[in-house]
Amino acid sequence: MLLKGKVMPGPMRGEGLMEHFHYRIVHTLGFEPYKGTLDIKIEHDIRVGDYATKTIDHVILDGRTVIDAYLCPVTIRKGEKSTKAWIIRKSGEVFSKSIVEIISKERIKDELDIKNGDEVELEIPGTKVKKSERKKHFAKRFRRMKQDIPHIVGSDTTLMKR
């Protein structure tokens, strides 16, 4: 999918977002993220979860999985320059669906020589994943995780018996 958008000043929460998810991003994506996000207003709304290939999540004591953020690969282009990065969208995000936050190893504005107001192209590889297929994919992944913690996932979730 190819999208066009404008770089915009963000609400200055990218650094906090990166601090909150830092170790989980390193584990999930395999790199140290730059301490901030690049905010882009795209021409129409997008549900990042529909294109996500990775998630930041955790398993709670009863075995259910809670997704904290969706991660979607993206290539950003400005003229002849391009870089690969990831769109991050927190679950239950209050941001408009026409604004995407992008994380990368380096500061993208420096790498592509862009500033607020510049137009860029975003290319999201792959196609939209149906909700039922996405659930199957994540459920399969979490079934493997549950096998690693059988003492918590069983029908008896009591941590200590009297």
TAHU-V130652 format. One record per residue. N is the residue number from 1. RES is the residue in three letters. OMEGA is omega in whole degrees, -180 to 180 (none if undefined). BURIAL is # if it has 16 or more other C-alpha atoms within 10 Angstrom, else .. Layout:
{{N:RES:OMEGA:BURIAL} {N:RES:OMEGA:BURIAL}}
This chain:
{{1:MET:179:.} {2:LEU:-180:.} {3:LEU:174:.} {4:LYS:-180:#} {5:GLY:179:#} {6:LYS:176:#} {7:VAL:-178:#} {8:MET:175:#} {9:PRO:-179:.} {10:GLY:179:.} {11:PRO:177:.} {12:MET:178:.} {13:ARG:-178:.} {14:GLY:-180:#} {15:GLU:178:.} {16:GLY:178:.} {17:LEU:-180:.} {18:MET:177:#} {19:GLU:-179:.} {20:HIS:-176:.} {21:PHE:-170:.} {22:HIS:-175:#} {23:TYR:179:.} {24:ARG:175:#} {25:ILE:179:#} {26:VAL:-180:.} {27:HIS:-175:.} {28:THR:-175:.} {29:LEU:176:#} {30:GLY:176:.} {31:PHE:176:.} {32:GLU:-179:.} {33:PRO:172:#} {34:TYR:-175:#} {35:LYS:178:#} {36:GLY:179:#} {37:THR:173:#} {38:LEU:-179:#} {39:ASP:-179:#} {40:ILE:175:#} {41:LYS:-178:#} {42:ILE:-172:#} {43:GLU:176:.} {44:HIS:-177:.} {45:ASP:175:.} {46:ILE:174:.} {47:ARG:-175:.} {48:VAL:179:#} {49:GLY:179:#} {50:ASP:-178:.} {51:TYR:-176:#} {52:ALA:174:#} {53:THR:179:#} {54:LYS:177:#} {55:THR:169:#} {56:ILE:-172:#} {57:ASP:174:.} {58:HIS:180:.} {59:VAL:179:.} {60:ILE:-172:.} {61:LEU:-179:.} {62:ASP:176:.} {63:GLY:178:#} {64:ARG:180:.} {65:THR:178:.} {66:VAL:179:.} {67:ILE:180:.} {68:ASP:-179:.} {69:ALA:176:#} {70:TYR:179:#} {71:LEU:-177:#} {72:CYS:179:#} {73:PRO:-179:#} {74:VAL:171:#} {75:THR:-179:#} {76:ILE:-180:#} {77:ARG:171:#} {78:LYS:-176:.} {79:GLY:-179:.} {80:GLU:-177:.} {81:LYS:175:.} {82:SER:177:#} {83:THR:177:.} {84:LYS:-178:.} {85:ALA:180:#} {86:TRP:171:#} {87:ILE:176:#} {88:ILE:178:#} {89:ARG:178:#} {90:LYS:175:#} {91:SER:179:#} {92:GLY:-177:.} {93:GLU:179:.} {94:VAL:177:.} {95:PHE:174:.} {96:SER:179:.} {97:LYS:176:.} {98:SER:176:.} {99:ILE:178:#} {100:VAL:176:#} {101:GLU:-175:#} {102:ILE:177:#} {103:ILE:-178:#} {104:SER:176:#} {105:LYS:-176:.} {106:GLU:175:.} {107:ARG:-173:#} {108:ILE:180:#} {109:LYS:178:.} {110:ASP:-177:.} {111:GLU:-178:.} {112:LEU:-179:#} {113:ASP:179:.} {114:ILE:178:.} {115:LYS:180:.} {116:ASN:180:.} {117:GLY:179:.} {118:ASP:177:.} {119:GLU:179:#} {120:VAL:174:#} {121:GLU:176:#} {122:LEU:177:#} {123:GLU:178:#} {124:ILE:-178:#} {125:PRO:177:.} {126:GLY:-179:.} {127:THR:179:.} {128:LYS:180:.} {129:VAL:177:.} {130:LYS:-177:.} {131:LYS:-179:.} {132:SER:179:.} {133:GLU:179:.} {134:ARG:179:#} {135:LYS:179:.} {136:LYS:-179:.} {137:HIS:-179:.} {138:PHE:179:.} {139:ALA:179:.} {140:LYS:180:.} {141:ARG:-176:.} {142:PHE:175:#} {143:ARG:177:.} {144:ARG:179:.} {145:MET:-178:.} {146:LYS:179:#} {147:GLN:180:.} {148:ASP:-178:.} {149:ILE:-175:.} {150:PRO:-179:.} {151:HIS:-180:.} {152:ILE:-170:#} {153:VAL:-178:#} {154:GLY:-178:.} {155:SER:179:.} {156:ASP:-178:.} {157:THR:179:.} {158:THR:-178:.} {159:LEU:-180:.} {160:MET:178:.} {161:LYS:-180:.} {162:ARG:none:.}}
